[in-house]
Structure formats: structure tokens, C-alpha cells
Amino acid sequence: MRRILIDSEKCLGCKNCSIACMQSHRGEDGVAGLNLSSQELESRNTVLMNSKKQYKPLFCRHCSKPGCAKSCMSGAMVKNPETGLVEYDYEKCAACFMCVMNCPFGVLKPDRASGTYVVKCDFCADKGSNPECVKNCPTGAIKVEEVTTV
């Protein structure tokens, strides 16, 4: 199964991954006119700085045993057994945010604009072989690799 893997030591904190994510979900080509403070358009990843002033990219891990999917009472969050990705269907979401509370990495979040659905990585499923964050990382800190899961 393919997963996004992070090498934090290579991360410069440029946030190209976040901008690429926002652009990917905007539905228009190019970053010109991209409103970075828009509440309607959010990145599905983030880059934080730890106490040692090191950048730490945070991405959905599409866990082998996802707490988010196990805690979802409406069936909106499910683990796809074929792809291994944790998929989200906002139309089924009851906005209880149990998935947000049960994400061990703190990656899932309610949307800022309406607070009625979850913002989560979809692995750019409709964009081809690699997610946009991977394609746009200038240092190679983000990559996709085939992994085996138990």
C-alpha cells in the first residue's frame, strides 16, 4: 500500500506542501489568486515548529488501524481495504467530530468556514499517481512509498 512518508530533517518549513494541497482542492489551475486566508479553502496538512525550532510536517498517516474510522458512528470515515487509504464521505458525516478526537496525530480538523465537516487528506485520489504535496516539495522531505502493513 502506498503511503506518504516524511523526512522531517529535510523540511525547510516553506509550506509548499500546504499551498499545493489548497491549490489541488480549489478546482482551478495555478496558484495565482489563491487566497491563503480563505476559510472555504484549507490545507489538509500542516507544518509546525517544535520547541527545538525544527519543522515537523503533519499529514494523515492513513493508519493501519485508524482510530478515526473506528470511532465514526455514521460510516463517513472508512478504511478502504484495497487501497489502504482512510476515505471520508462528507455527505454521510454527522459532524460529531469523534474522528477528530480519536486521531492520534491531531491531523483531522473541522472545517473553518461552517464547522460541519472534516478536513482530511484524500491522497489527491483524483489527481493521479502522487499527491500534490509530494510533487511540490522542493527538498524531497515528502515522498510516497510502497509499505507493507500488518
C-alpha atoms as an extended CHARMM CRD file, in Angstrom:
* protein
*
       150  EXT
         1         1  MET       CA              0.0000000000        0.0000000000        0.0000000000  PROA      1               0.0000000000
         2         2  ARG       CA              1.2300000000        3.4680000000       -0.8390000000  PROA      2               0.0000000000
         3         3  ARG       CA              1.8130000000        5.9440000000        1.9720000000  PROA      3               0.0000000000
         4         4  ILE       CA              3.1530000000        9.4580000000        2.3700000000  PROA      4               0.0000000000
         5         5  LEU       CA              6.3960000000        9.3250000000        4.3270000000  PROA      5               0.0000000000
         6         6  ILE       CA              8.0900000000       12.3450000000        5.8790000000  PROA      6               0.0000000000
         7         7  ASP       CA             11.7760000000       13.0750000000        6.4660000000  PROA      7               0.0000000000
         8         8  SER       CA             11.4790000000       15.9440000000        8.9550000000  PROA      8               0.0000000000
         9         9  GLU       CA             15.1940000000       16.6900000000        8.7750000000  PROA      9               0.0000000000
        10        10  LYS       CA             14.7800000000       17.7690000000        5.1360000000  PROA      10              0.0000000000
        11        11  CYS       CA             11.8080000000       20.0540000000        5.8300000000  PROA      11              0.0000000000
        12        12  LEU       CA             12.5640000000       23.7800000000        5.4790000000  PROA      12              0.0000000000
        13        13  GLY       CA              9.1360000000       24.9280000000        6.6350000000  PROA      13              0.0000000000
        14        14  CYS       CA              8.3780000000       26.5220000000        3.2480000000  PROA      14              0.0000000000
        15        15  LYS       CA              4.7870000000       25.2210000000        3.3120000000  PROA      15              0.0000000000
        16        16  ASN       CA              4.8030000000       24.4600000000       -0.4140000000  PROA      16              0.0000000000
        17        17  CYS       CA              3.0160000000       21.2440000000        0.5710000000  PROA      17              0.0000000000
        18        18  SER       CA              0.1850000000       23.1970000000        2.2020000000  PROA      18              0.0000000000
        19        19  ILE       CA             -0.1510000000       25.6040000000       -0.7180000000  PROA      19              0.0000000000
        20        20  ALA       CA             -0.1150000000       22.7050000000       -3.2040000000  PROA      20              0.0000000000
        21        21  CYS       CA             -2.8210000000       20.9770000000       -1.1720000000  PROA      21              0.0000000000
        22        22  MET       CA             -5.0070000000       24.0790000000       -1.1390000000  PROA      22              0.0000000000
        23        23  GLN       CA             -4.4900000000       24.5630000000       -4.8610000000  PROA      23              0.0000000000
        24        24  SER       CA             -5.2800000000       20.9320000000       -5.5940000000  PROA      24              0.0000000000
        25        25  HSD       CA             -8.6730000000       21.2100000000       -3.9060000000  PROA      25              0.0000000000
        26        26  ARG       CA             -9.5240000000       24.6130000000       -5.3690000000  PROA      26              0.0000000000
        27        27  GLY       CA            -10.5200000000       23.3420000000       -8.7950000000  PROA      27              0.0000000000
        28        28  GLU       CA             -8.5180000000       25.9030000000      -10.7730000000  PROA      28              0.0000000000
        29        29  ASP       CA             -5.0320000000       25.6950000000      -12.2630000000  PROA      29              0.0000000000
        30        30  GLY       CA             -2.1420000000       27.7090000000      -10.8710000000  PROA      30              0.0000000000
        31        31  VAL       CA             -1.5970000000       29.4300000000       -7.5570000000  PROA      31              0.0000000000
        32        32  ALA       CA             -2.3170000000       32.9280000000       -8.8580000000  PROA      32              0.0000000000
        33        33  GLY       CA             -5.2560000000       34.2940000000       -6.9320000000  PROA      33              0.0000000000
        34        34  LEU       CA             -5.0490000000       31.6320000000       -4.2360000000  PROA      34              0.0000000000
        35        35  ASN       CA             -6.3790000000       33.2230000000       -1.0400000000  PROA      35              0.0000000000
        36        36  LEU       CA             -4.2390000000       31.7330000000        1.7380000000  PROA      36              0.0000000000
        37        37  SER       CA             -6.5100000000       33.0850000000        4.4600000000  PROA      37              0.0000000000
        38        38  SER       CA             -9.7340000000       31.7710000000        2.9230000000  PROA      38              0.0000000000
        39        39  GLN       CA            -11.9240000000       29.8690000000        5.3420000000  PROA      39              0.0000000000
        40        40  GLU       CA            -13.5040000000       27.9680000000        2.4680000000  PROA      40              0.0000000000
        41        41  LEU       CA            -10.1910000000       26.5660000000        1.2260000000  PROA      41              0.0000000000
        42        42  GLU       CA             -7.9810000000       24.7320000000        3.6980000000  PROA      42              0.0000000000
        43        43  SER       CA             -4.8620000000       22.6240000000        3.5200000000  PROA      43              0.0000000000
        44        44  ARG       CA             -5.2350000000       19.0250000000        4.5820000000  PROA      44              0.0000000000
        45        45  ASN       CA             -1.7280000000       19.0660000000        6.0590000000  PROA      45              0.0000000000
        46        46  THR       CA              0.2640000000       21.4560000000        8.1810000000  PROA      46              0.0000000000
        47        47  VAL       CA              3.8390000000       22.2540000000        9.1080000000  PROA      47              0.0000000000
        48        48  LEU       CA              4.5880000000       23.0710000000       12.7270000000  PROA      48              0.0000000000
        49        49  MET       CA              7.7580000000       24.0970000000       14.5200000000  PROA      49              0.0000000000
        50        50  ASN       CA              8.7320000000       22.1870000000       17.6460000000  PROA      50              0.0000000000
        51        51  SER       CA             10.4650000000       23.5560000000       20.7560000000  PROA      51              0.0000000000
        52        52  LYS       CA             13.8740000000       22.9000000000       19.1640000000  PROA      52              0.0000000000
        53        53  LYS       CA             12.9380000000       25.1620000000       16.2110000000  PROA      53              0.0000000000
        54        54  GLN       CA             12.6950000000       22.1590000000       13.8580000000  PROA      54              0.0000000000
        55        55  TYR       CA              9.8980000000       21.9020000000       11.3160000000  PROA      55              0.0000000000
        56        56  LYS       CA              7.5320000000       18.9550000000       11.6260000000  PROA      56              0.0000000000
        57        57  PRO       CA              5.1300000000       18.2990000000        8.7500000000  PROA      57              0.0000000000
        58        58  LEU       CA              1.8630000000       16.6880000000        9.8590000000  PROA      58              0.0000000000
        59        59  PHE       CA             -0.0570000000       14.5430000000        7.3920000000  PROA      59              0.0000000000
        60        60  CYS       CA             -2.7820000000       11.9310000000        7.6410000000  PROA      60              0.0000000000
        61        61  ARG       CA             -1.0000000000        8.6120000000        8.0790000000  PROA      61              0.0000000000
        62        62  HSD       CA             -3.8970000000        6.5530000000        6.6980000000  PROA      62              0.0000000000
        63        63  CYS       CA             -3.2510000000        4.3140000000        9.7000000000  PROA      63              0.0000000000
        64        64  SER       CA             -3.3930000000        0.5300000000        9.5770000000  PROA      64              0.0000000000
        65        65  LYS       CA             -5.9140000000        0.5800000000       12.4250000000  PROA      65              0.0000000000
        66        66  PRO       CA             -7.4190000000        4.0730000000       12.1680000000  PROA      66              0.0000000000
        67        67  GLY       CA             -8.9930000000        5.4000000000       15.3330000000  PROA      67              0.0000000000
        68        68  CYS       CA            -10.8530000000        7.9550000000       13.2400000000  PROA      68              0.0000000000
        69        69  ALA       CA            -12.6790000000        5.2920000000       11.2180000000  PROA      69              0.0000000000
        70        70  LYS       CA            -13.3110000000        3.0760000000       14.2410000000  PROA      70              0.0000000000
        71        71  SER       CA            -14.9470000000        5.9500000000       16.1120000000  PROA      71              0.0000000000
        72        72  CYS       CA            -17.0720000000        7.1760000000       13.1880000000  PROA      72              0.0000000000
        73        73  MET       CA            -20.6780000000        6.3630000000       14.0180000000  PROA      73              0.0000000000
        74        74  SER       CA            -22.1460000000        7.4750000000       10.6700000000  PROA      74              0.0000000000
        75        75  GLY       CA            -19.8410000000        5.4910000000        8.3800000000  PROA      75              0.0000000000
        76        76  ALA       CA            -18.4110000000        8.6500000000        6.8300000000  PROA      76              0.0000000000
        77        77  MET       CA            -14.8270000000        7.6270000000        7.6580000000  PROA      77              0.0000000000
        78        78  VAL       CA            -13.8000000000        4.1790000000        6.4050000000  PROA      78              0.0000000000
        79        79  LYS       CA            -10.6200000000        2.2510000000        5.6780000000  PROA      79              0.0000000000
        80        80  ASN       CA            -10.5400000000        1.1220000000        2.0400000000  PROA      80              0.0000000000
        81        81  PRO       CA             -9.2260000000       -2.4670000000        2.1290000000  PROA      81              0.0000000000
        82        82  GLU       CA             -7.9700000000       -2.2990000000       -1.4690000000  PROA      82              0.0000000000
        83        83  THR       CA             -6.0120000000        0.9690000000       -1.3510000000  PROA      83              0.0000000000
        84        84  GLY       CA             -5.3470000000        1.1020000000        2.3870000000  PROA      84              0.0000000000
        85        85  LEU       CA             -6.4540000000        4.7380000000        2.4410000000  PROA      85              0.0000000000
        86        86  VAL       CA             -8.7920000000        6.1290000000        5.0630000000  PROA      86              0.0000000000
        87        87  GLU       CA            -11.5670000000        7.6890000000        2.9970000000  PROA      87              0.0000000000
        88        88  TYR       CA            -14.0660000000       10.3290000000        4.0590000000  PROA      88              0.0000000000
        89        89  ASP       CA            -17.5730000000       10.9310000000        2.6820000000  PROA      89              0.0000000000
        90        90  TYR       CA            -18.7300000000       14.3510000000        3.8600000000  PROA      90              0.0000000000
        91        91  GLU       CA            -22.3130000000       13.6020000000        2.8150000000  PROA      91              0.0000000000
        92        92  LYS       CA            -22.5230000000       10.8660000000        5.4580000000  PROA      92              0.0000000000
        93        93  CYS       CA            -20.8120000000       12.9450000000        8.1610000000  PROA      93              0.0000000000
        94        94  ALA       CA            -22.8900000000       13.7680000000       11.2450000000  PROA      94              0.0000000000
        95        95  ALA       CA            -20.3600000000       16.4240000000       12.3680000000  PROA      95              0.0000000000
        96        96  CYS       CA            -19.8760000000       14.7220000000       15.7370000000  PROA      96              0.0000000000
        97        97  PHE       CA            -16.0890000000       15.0100000000       15.2750000000  PROA      97              0.0000000000
        98        98  MET       CA            -15.3530000000       11.7580000000       17.0890000000  PROA      98              0.0000000000
        99        99  CYS       CA            -12.8120000000       11.1350000000       14.3150000000  PROA      99              0.0000000000
       100       100  VAL       CA            -11.0500000000       14.4060000000       15.1600000000  PROA      100             0.0000000000
       101       101  MET       CA            -10.8910000000       13.4460000000       18.8290000000  PROA      101             0.0000000000
       102       102  ASN       CA             -9.5860000000        9.9610000000       18.0070000000  PROA      102             0.0000000000
       103       103  CYS       CA             -6.8270000000       10.8930000000       15.5500000000  PROA      103             0.0000000000
       104       104  PRO       CA             -3.6270000000       10.1240000000       17.4900000000  PROA      104             0.0000000000
       105       105  PHE       CA             -1.6610000000       12.6100000000       15.3760000000  PROA      105             0.0000000000
       106       106  GLY       CA             -4.0510000000       15.5730000000       15.6190000000  PROA      106             0.0000000000
       107       107  VAL       CA             -4.2770000000       15.9020000000       11.8500000000  PROA      107             0.0000000000
       108       108  LEU       CA             -8.0510000000       15.8490000000       11.3240000000  PROA      108             0.0000000000
       109       109  LYS       CA             -9.9160000000       19.0820000000       11.9410000000  PROA      109             0.0000000000
       110       110  PRO       CA            -13.3630000000       20.6140000000       11.5000000000  PROA      110             0.0000000000
       111       111  ASP       CA            -13.6070000000       22.9540000000        8.5230000000  PROA      111             0.0000000000
       112       112  ARG       CA            -13.1760000000       26.6080000000        9.4750000000  PROA      112             0.0000000000
       113       113  ALA       CA            -15.9980000000       28.0310000000        7.3600000000  PROA      113             0.0000000000
       114       114  SER       CA            -19.0270000000       26.0540000000        8.5330000000  PROA      114             0.0000000000
       115       115  GLY       CA            -17.7840000000       23.5990000000       11.1630000000  PROA      115             0.0000000000
       116       116  THR       CA            -19.9490000000       20.9050000000        9.5960000000  PROA      116             0.0000000000
       117       117  TYR       CA            -17.4410000000       18.5420000000        8.0140000000  PROA      117             0.0000000000
       118       118  VAL       CA            -13.9180000000       17.2090000000        8.4950000000  PROA      118             0.0000000000
       119       119  VAL       CA            -10.8680000000       18.4160000000        6.5800000000  PROA      119             0.0000000000
       120       120  LYS       CA             -8.7590000000       15.3450000000        5.8040000000  PROA      120             0.0000000000
       121       121  CYS       CA             -6.1660000000       14.2020000000        3.2860000000  PROA      121             0.0000000000
       122       122  ASP       CA             -7.6630000000       12.3200000000        0.3550000000  PROA      122             0.0000000000
       123       123  PHE       CA             -4.2350000000       11.4020000000       -1.1040000000  PROA      123             0.0000000000
       124       124  CYS       CA             -5.2350000000       13.5370000000       -4.1160000000  PROA      124             0.0000000000
       125       125  ALA       CA             -7.0880000000       10.4250000000       -5.2800000000  PROA      125             0.0000000000
       126       126  ASP       CA             -8.4220000000       12.1650000000       -8.3790000000  PROA      126             0.0000000000
       127       127  LYS       CA             -5.0560000000       13.6820000000       -9.3830000000  PROA      127             0.0000000000
       128       128  GLY       CA             -3.0140000000       10.6660000000      -10.4730000000  PROA      128             0.0000000000
       129       129  SER       CA             -0.0740000000        8.7820000000       -9.0540000000  PROA      129             0.0000000000
       130       130  ASN       CA              1.3440000000       11.1980000000       -6.4690000000  PROA      130             0.0000000000
       131       131  PRO       CA             -0.3500000000       13.7040000000       -4.1650000000  PROA      131             0.0000000000
       132       132  GLU       CA              0.3020000000       17.3560000000       -4.9470000000  PROA      132             0.0000000000
       133       133  CYS       CA              2.1600000000       17.8890000000       -1.6560000000  PROA      133             0.0000000000
       134       134  VAL       CA              4.7470000000       15.3000000000       -2.7470000000  PROA      134             0.0000000000
       135       135  LYS       CA              5.0820000000       16.7620000000       -6.2440000000  PROA      135             0.0000000000
       136       136  ASN       CA              5.6760000000       20.2540000000       -4.8450000000  PROA      136             0.0000000000
       137       137  CYS       CA              8.1420000000       19.5740000000       -2.0190000000  PROA      137             0.0000000000
       138       138  PRO       CA             11.4190000000       21.2040000000       -3.1270000000  PROA      138             0.0000000000
       139       139  THR       CA             13.6340000000       19.2100000000       -0.7520000000  PROA      139             0.0000000000
       140       140  GLY       CA             12.1250000000       15.7440000000       -1.0910000000  PROA      140             0.0000000000
       141       141  ALA       CA             11.0680000000       15.7350000000        2.5690000000  PROA      141             0.0000000000
       142       142  ILE       CA              7.6980000000       14.2950000000        1.4980000000  PROA      142             0.0000000000
       143       143  LYS       CA              7.5670000000       11.1650000000       -0.6000000000  PROA      143             0.0000000000
       144       144  VAL       CA              5.2820000000        8.2810000000       -1.4250000000  PROA      144             0.0000000000
       145       145  GLU       CA              6.4990000000        4.7550000000       -0.8710000000  PROA      145             0.0000000000
       146       146  GLU       CA              5.0300000000        1.3000000000       -1.0100000000  PROA      146             0.0000000000
       147       147  VAL       CA              4.7380000000       -0.1100000000        2.5240000000  PROA      147             0.0000000000
       148       148  THR       CA              3.5330000000       -3.3510000000        3.9490000000  PROA      148             0.0000000000
       149       149  THR       CA              1.0050000000       -3.2740000000        6.7470000000  PROA      149             0.0000000000
       150       150  VAL       CA              0.0810000000       -5.9030000000        9.2700000000  PROA      150             0.0000000000
